[in-house]
Amino acid sequence: MLFSGLISVRMGNRPKECAELLLALSEDPSRCFPAVAESAIAGLDRIGVRDPKSEADDWEPEERRPTLEPQFLVNLLEAMRRFKTQTVCDAVAEKVASRPETFKPVTLCRSRDRTDLRRAWTQGGRI
């Protein structure tokens, strides 16, 4: 499938855009494809990891790439909640919690959108 392939390839260096794509797809329940969610979950392992092979194909220098912002996590959790399976939300929460050096929970929680983040996090765990 096109979307799962795109997310699989780009999640490592374009997480914000991949989360936005997931959120847009999840607005219509008929587009909540399990393969897309699985690709996103697998892609979380590549965020913040240098991959010389994919960097060679990327046109944007690493130092110019944006850091993860709270809205990334809000969008990701909201999209996964819409997939209506507890295992999807649990897998995202587990991966995010297991890599605090990458996802920086203090930075994410400082957001002015803390209410959105808190709502997404708690609802993501309660489908």
Contact map, one row per residue, 1 for C-alpha under 8 A:
1111100000000000000000000000000000100000000000000000000000000000000000000000000000000000000000000000000000000000000000000000000
1111110000000000000000000000000000000000000000000000000000000000000000000000000000000000000000000000000000000000000000000000000
1111111000000000000000000000000000010000000000000000000000000000000000000000000000000000000000000000000000000000000000000000000
1111111100000000000000000000000000111111000000000000000000000000000000000000000000000000000000000000000000000000000000000000000
1111111110000000000000000000000000010010000000000000000000000000000000000000000000000000000000000000000000000000000000000000000
0111111111000000000000000000000000000000000000000000000000000000000000000000000000000000000000000000000000000000000000000000000
0011111111100000010000000000000000010011001000000000000000000000000000000000000000000000000000000000000000000000000000000000000
0001111111100000000000000000000000000011011000000000000000000000000000000000000000000000000000000000000000000000000000000000000
0000111111110000000000000000000000000000001000000000000000000000000000000000000000000000000000000000000000000000000000000000000
0000011111111110010000000000000000000000001000000000000000000000000000000000000000000000000000000000000000000000000000000000000
0000001111111110010000000000000000000001001101100000000000000000000000000000000000000000000000000000000000000000000000000000000
0000000011111110000000000000000000000000001111111000000000000000000000000000000000000000000000000000000000000000000000000000000
0000000001111110000000000000000000000000000001110000000000000000100000000000000000000000000000000000000000000000000000000000000
0000000001111111110000000000000000000000000000000000000000000000000000000000000000000000000000000000000000000000000000000000000
0000000001111111111000000000000000000000000000100000000000000000000100010000000000000000000000000000000000000000000000000000000
0000000000000111111100000000000000000000000000000000000000000000000110110000000000000000000000000000000000000000000000000000000
0000000000000111111110000000000000000000000000000000000000000000000000000000000000000000000000000000000000000000000000000000000
0000001001100111111111000000000000000001000000000000000000000000000000000000000000000000000000000000000000000000000000000000000
0000000000000011111111100000000000000000000000000000000000000000000000011011001000000000000000000000000000000000000000000000000
0000000000000001111111110000000000000000000000000000000000000000000000010011000000000000000000000000000000000000000000000000000
0000000000000000111111111000000000000000000000000000000000000000000000000000000000000000000000000000000000000000000000000000000
0000000000000000011111111100000000011000000000000000000000000000000000000011001100000000000000000000000000000000000000000000000
0000000000000000001111111110000000000000000000000000000000000000000000000011011000000000000000000000000000000000000000000000000
0000000000000000000111111111000000000000000000000000000000000000000000000000001000000000000000000000000000000000000000000000000
0000000000000000000011111111001100000000000000000000000000000000000000000000000000000000000000000000000000000000000000000000000
0000000000000000000001111111101100000000000000000000000000000000000000000000001101100000000000000000000000000000000000000000000
0000000000000000000000111111101000000000000000000000000000000000000000000000001001000000000000000000000000000000000000000000000
0000000000000000000000011111111100000000000000000000000000000000000000000000000000000000000000000000000000000000000000000000000
0000000000000000000000000111111100000000000000000000000000000000000000000000000001100000000000000000000000000000000000000000000
0000000000000000000000000001111110000000000000000000000000000000000000000000000000000000000000000000000000000000000000000000000
0000000000000000000000001111111110000000000000000000000000000000000000000000000000000000000000000000000000000000000000000000000
0000000000000000000000001101111111011000000000000000000000000000000000000000000001100000000000000000000000000000000000000000000
0000000000000000000000000000011111111000000000000000000000000000000000000000000000100000000000000000000000000000000000000000000
0000000000000000000000000000000111111100000000000000000000000000000000000000000000100000000000000000000000000000000000000000000
1001000000000000000000000000000011111110000000000000000000000000000000000000000000000000000000000000000000000000000000000000000
0011101000000000000001000000000111111111000000000000000000000000000000000000000000000000000000000000000000000000000000000000000
0001000000000000000001000000000111111111100000000000000000000000000000000000000100100001000000000000000000000000000000000000000
0001000000000000000000000000000001111111110000000000000000000000000000000000000000000001000000000000000000000000000000000000000
0001101100000000000000000000000000111111111000000000000000000000000000000000000000000000000000000000000000000000000000000000000
0001001100100000010000000000000000011111111100000000000000000000000000000000000000000000000000000000000000000000000000000000000
0000000000000000000000000000000000001111111110000000000000000000000000000000000000000001001100100000000000000000000000000000000
0000000100000000000000000000000000000111111111000000000000000000000000000000000000000000000000000000000000000000000000000000000
0000001111110000000000000000000000000011111111100000000000000000000000000000000000000000000000000000000000000000000000000000000
0000000000110000000000000000000000000001111111100000000000000000000000000000000000000000000100110000000000000000000000000000000
0000000000010000000000000000000000000000111111101000000000000000000000000000000000000000000000100000000000000000000000000000000
0000000000111000000000000000000000000000011111111100000000000000000000000000000000000000000000000000000000000000000000000000000
0000000000111010000000000000000000000000001111111000000000000000000000000000000000000000000000000000010000000000000000000000000
0000000000011000000000000000000000000000000001111100000000000000000000000000000000000000000000000000010000000000000000000000000
0000000000010000000000000000000000000000000011111110000000000000000000000000000000000000000000000000000000000000000000000000000
0000000000000000000000000000000000000000000001011111001000000000000000000000000000000000000000000000000000000000000000000000000
0000000000000000000000000000000000000000000000001111111000000000000000000000000000000000000000000000000000000000000000000000000
0000000000000000000000000000000000000000000000000111111100000000000000000000000000000000000000000000000000000000000000000000000
0000000000000000000000000000000000000000000000000011111110000000000000000000000000000000000000000000000000000000000000000000000
0000000000000000000000000000000000000000000000000011111111000000000000000000000000000000000000000000000000000000000000000000000
0000000000000000000000000000000000000000000000000111111111100000000000000000000000000000000000000000000000000000000000000000000
0000000000000000000000000000000000000000000000000001111111100000000000000000000000000000000000000000000000000000000000000000000
0000000000000000000000000000000000000000000000000000111111100000000000000000000000000000000000000000000000000000000000000000000
0000000000000000000000000000000000000000000000000000011111111000000000000000000000000000000000000000000000000000000000000000000
0000000000000000000000000000000000000000000000000000001111111000000000000000000000000000000000000000000000000000000000000000000
0000000000000000000000000000000000000000000000000000000001111101100000000000000000000000000000000000000000000000000000000000000
0000000000000000000000000000000000000000000000000000000001111111100000000000000000000000000000000000000000000000000000000000000
0000000000000000000000000000000000000000000000000000000000011111100000000000000000000000000000000000000000000000000000000000000
0000000000000000000000000000000000000000000000000000000000001111100000000000000000000000000000000000000000000000000000000000000
0000000000000000000000000000000000000000000000000000000000011111110000000000000000000000000000000000000000000000000000000000000
0000000000001000000000000000000000000000000000000000000000011111111000000000000000000000000000000000000000000000000000000000000
0000000000000000000000000000000000000000000000000000000000000001111100000000000000000000000000000000000000000000000000000000000
0000000000000000000000000000000000000000000000000000000000000000111110000000000000000000000000000000000000000000000000000000000
0000000000000011000000000000000000000000000000000000000000000000011111010000000000000000000000000000001000000000000000000000000
0000000000000001000000000000000000000000000000000000000000000000001111111000000000000000000000000000000000110000000000000000000
0000000000000000000000000000000000000000000000000000000000000000000111111100000000000000000000000000000000111010100010000000000
0000000000000001000000000000000000000000000000000000000000000000000011111110000000000000000000000000000000000000100010000000000
0000000000000011001100000000000000000000000000000000000000000000000111111111000000000000000000000000000000000000000000000000000
0000000000000000001000000000000000000000000000000000000000000000000011111111100000000000000000000000000000010000000010000000000
0000000000000000000000000000000000000000000000000000000000000000000001111111110000000000000000000000000000000000000110011000000
0000000000000000001101100000000000000000000000000000000000000000000000111111111000000000000000000000000000000000000000000000000
0000000000000000001101100000000000000000000000000000000000000000000000011111111100000000000000000000000000000000000000000000000
0000000000000000000000000000000000000000000000000000000000000000000000001111111110000000100100000000000000000000000000011001000
0000000000000000000000100000000000000000000000000000000000000000000000000111111111000000000000000000000000000000000000010001000
0000000000000000001001110110000000000000000000000000000000000000000000000011111111100000000000000000000000000000000000000000000
0000000000000000000001000100000000001000000000000000000000000000000000000001111111110001100000000000000000000000000000000001000
0000000000000000000000000000000000000000000000000000000000000000000000000000111111111101100000000000000000000000000000010011001
0000000000000000000000000110100100000000000000000000000000000000000000000000011111110000000000000000000000000000000000000000000
0000000000000000000000000100100111001000000000000000000000000000000000000000001111111001000000000000000000000000000000000000000
0000000000000000000000000000000000000000000000000000000000000000000000000000000111111100000000000000000000000000000000000000001
0000000000000000000000000000000000000000000000000000000000000000000000000000000010111111100000000000000000000000000000000000001
0000000000000000000000000000000000000000000000000000000000000000000000000000000010011111110000000000000000000000000000000001111
0000000000000000000000000000000000000000000000000000000000000000000000000000000000001111111000000000000000000000000000000000000
0000000000000000000000000000000000001100100000000000000000000000000000000000000110101111111100000000000000000000000000000000000
0000000000000000000000000000000000000000000000000000000000000000000000000000100110001111111110000000000000000000000000000001100
0000000000000000000000000000000000000000000000000000000000000000000000000000000000000111111111000000000000000000000000000001100
0000000000000000000000000000000000000000100000000000000000000000000000000000000000000011111111100000000000000000000000000000000
0000000000000000000000000000000000000000100100000000000000000000000000000000100000000001111111110000000000000000000000000000000
0000000000000000000000000000000000000000000000000000000000000000000000000000000000000000111111111000000000000000000000000000000
0000000000000000000000000000000000000000000000000000000000000000000000000000000000000000011111111100000000000000000000000000000
0000000000000000000000000000000000000000100110000000000000000000000000000000000000000000001111111110000000000000000000000000000
0000000000000000000000000000000000000000000100000000000000000000000000000000000000000000000111111111001000000000000000000000000
0000000000000000000000000000000000000000000000000000000000000000000000000000000000000000000011111111001000000000000000000000000
0000000000000000000000000000000000000000000000000000000000000000000000000000000000000000000001111111000000000000000000000000000
0000000000000000000000000000000000000000000000000000000000000000000000000000000000000000000000111111111100000000000000000000000
0000000000000000000000000000000000000000000000000000000000000000000000000000000000000000000000011111111110000000000000000000000
0000000000000000000000000000000000000000000000000000000000000000000000000000000000000000000000000011111100000000000000000000000
0000000000000000000000000000000000000000000000110000000000000000000000000000000000000000000000000011111100000000000000000000000
0000000000000000000000000000000000000000000000000000000000000000000100000000000000000000000000011011111110010000000000000000000
0000000000000000000000000000000000000000000000000000000000000000000000000000000000000000000000000011111111110000000000000000000
0000000000000000000000000000000000000000000000000000000000000000000000000000000000000000000000000001001111111000000000000000000
0000000000000000000000000000000000000000000000000000000000000000000000000000000000000000000000000000000111111100000000000000000
0000000000000000000000000000000000000000000000000000000000000000000011000000000000000000000000000000000111111110000000000000000
0000000000000000000000000000000000000000000000000000000000000000000011001000000000000000000000000000001111111110000000000000000
0000000000000000000000000000000000000000000000000000000000000000000001000000000000000000000000000000000011111110010010000000000
0000000000000000000000000000000000000000000000000000000000000000000000000000000000000000000000000000000001111111010000000000000
0000000000000000000000000000000000000000000000000000000000000000000001000000000000000000000000000000000000111111110000000000000
0000000000000000000000000000000000000000000000000000000000000000000000000000000000000000000000000000000000000111111000000000000
0000000000000000000000000000000000000000000000000000000000000000000001100000000000000000000000000000000000000011111110000000000
0000000000000000000000000000000000000000000000000000000000000000000000000000000000000000000000000000000000001111111111000000000
0000000000000000000000000000000000000000000000000000000000000000000000000000000000000000000000000000000000000001111111100000000
0000000000000000000000000000000000000000000000000000000000000000000000000100000000000000000000000000000000000000111111110000000
0000000000000000000000000000000000000000000000000000000000000000000001101100000000000000000000000000000000001000111111111000000
0000000000000000000000000000000000000000000000000000000000000000000000000000000000000000000000000000000000000000011111111100000
0000000000000000000000000000000000000000000000000000000000000000000000000000000000000000000000000000000000000000001111111110000
0000000000000000000000000000000000000000000000000000000000000000000000000100110010000000000000000000000000000000000111111111000
0000000000000000000000000000000000000000000000000000000000000000000000000100100000000000000000000000000000000000000011111111100
0000000000000000000000000000000000000000000000000000000000000000000000000000000000000000000000000000000000000000000001111111110
0000000000000000000000000000000000000000000000000000000000000000000000000000000010000000000000000000000000000000000000111111111
0000000000000000000000000000000000000000000000000000000000000000000000000000110110000100110000000000000000000000000000011111111
0000000000000000000000000000000000000000000000000000000000000000000000000000000000000100110000000000000000000000000000001111111
0000000000000000000000000000000000000000000000000000000000000000000000000000000000000100000000000000000000000000000000000111111
0000000000000000000000000000000000000000000000000000000000000000000000000000000010011100000000000000000000000000000000000011111
